[in-house]
Amino acid sequence: MVWFYPLNELEISGYEALAVVWFIPIICTSQTIFEAIQSRTGMFVLRAVCVATIGSFQAPTTLSRLLILSVGNGAAILLLCATWWHKTSHQRLVSFWGFIIGFMALLESQYLV
């Protein structure tokens, strides 16, 4: 979604902001942070941030859109880490297979068009 914005005004390509976001799972190496992310409250907050950052389209400037969208992507990556490495095997199984089936559906939908 970052590439839909006129980032040439900022003289960046969008890769710079998202490259930083992909290093967010490193903070999961801290056991305290990882347990906080895996709690019910932590997962609720991450999901709420993901939904709230959809409003990045209403931001007034290109830079604020990019920052809001990067925060949402970072929350989504932390949520992915929290569910794939959850304590319960049921949560891991559901989230992993949901991701795989969704990815396969995305690939299949590209061939149908």
N, C-alpha and C positions, 0 to 999 in steps of 0.2 A: 504494500500500500504506500510505502514511502515514495515510490517512483512516480506517483500520480501528481505530486506537488511540483511546482516550478522551482526546483532546487538550484537552478542556475543563478538565481538572485543571491543565494548564499555562497555561491562558488564551491559547492560540495555536490557529491553525487548521491548521497544518502547511505552509501556503504560505511562511511565513517561512524555514523551514529549506531547503525546496526552491528558493526563490528564490536563495539563496546558492549552491546547488549548480549552478544553470544558468550561473553566471558562471565556473565552473571552466575552460572552454576558453580563457579569457584567458591562463592560465599557459602555454598552448601557443605563445604568441608568442615565448617564450624558446627559441631554437634548441637550447640544451643540454638543456633539459627535454624538448622535443619529440623529440629524438633518443633520449633515455633511455627515453621512453615507447614509442617505435617499435621498440626493440630486442627481441630474443626474451625476455630476462629481464624487461624492463619490461612487456611484454604478458602474460607469465605471472603476474607479480605482480598486475596489474590484474584478470586473470581469477580468480585465487585470492581476491582481496578481494571480488569480486562474489559468488563462491560462499560465502565465509565469512560474509558479512553476512546470509545467509538465516537464520542463527541469531538474528537480532534478535527473533524471537518468544519466545526463551527469556530475554531480558533482564528483570531484576527490576522496573525502573521504566519509566514511560512516557517520561521524558526520555532514558534510555539507549537505549530502542528507537528513538526518533526519530533520535538521533545516529548509531547504528549503521546504520540504514537510509539516512540521508543520505550517509554515507561510501560505502556500496555504490552508491548512485545516482551519486555523483561519480566513482567508479572506472568505472562503466559509461559515463558520458559521455566520460571520458578515453580509454577503450578504443575508443569509437565514433570519436572524433577521430583516434586513432592508426591505425585501419584505413582510414577513408575518405580520409585524406591520406597513405597509406603510400608508400614510395619505389617499390615494384613495382606495375605496373599490374594484375597478376594479383590481388594482395591487395585492391586497391581495387575491382576488378570483382566479385570474389566477395562481399566484404562489402556493397557497395552493393546488388547484386541480391538477396542474401540478406535484407537489410533490407526491400527493396521487396516481395519475394514474401511474406515473413512478415507485412508490414503488410496486403497484399491478402488473405491468408488470414484474418487477424484480422477484417477488415471483412466478408468473405464469411461467416465463421462466425456473425456477429451476425445476418445475414439468415436463416440456416438454422434458428435457434432459435425 
